[in-house]
Structures are given as C-alpha cells and as structure tokens.
Amino acid sequence: MRNRWLVFLGMGVCALGCDGPVASPTSAGRRSGPISAVATVGMVADLVRNVGGEHVRVIQIMGAGVDPHLYKATRDDVATIINGEIVFYSGLMLEGK
C-alpha cells in the first residue's frame, strides 16, 4: 500500500512540476528545444513519451528482447545517462546493474 502512495505522490509532483516554465542556462532564461530524457526500459520510455509529448526527447537504453535483470550498461550507455537532463527508471531492482 505504501508503494502505491509513493507512485501517486511521484506522479503528482511530476504533474505539478511540468506545468511551469523550465529553468535553463540560456541568456534569455528560456529553454529552447525539448528536454533530453533517458529511460532504461521500453515501458518507462513509452510512459515518458506519452506524458512529455513534444517537450521531451526520449532516449531508451534497453531495446526490445533485453532482460533488464541481467543487463549490464556499456560505456556508451553510461555516457548517455550522464548526458541526459533527466533519467527515468523503474527501480525495485528491475534494472540489474
């Protein structure tokens, strides 16, 4: 039951946080272009695409047919995660290492 409340709380914070202007390091104080979002698995990537719409550019780390429990990130995957502005993952030990 506690996990459900945490999910709802997280969704609420995301919904409230996505409503206002996004801070950016540009001189005008406005962001240009979509947010670079990194997602670990397909279901998470689909969720981010559907919620973020045109405001996000989603990069999915694991492709179809990959077991996320056994997956080990490559050097390129680590670089992708580091370069993303925000990272979305399932947690609860779905993503192995």
Secondary structure, DSSP 8 states (H G I E B T S, - for coil): -HHHHHHHHHHHHHHHHTSS----SSTTS---S-EEEEESSHHHHHHHHHHHGGGEEEEESS-TT--TTT----HHHHHHHHHSSEEE---TT-S--
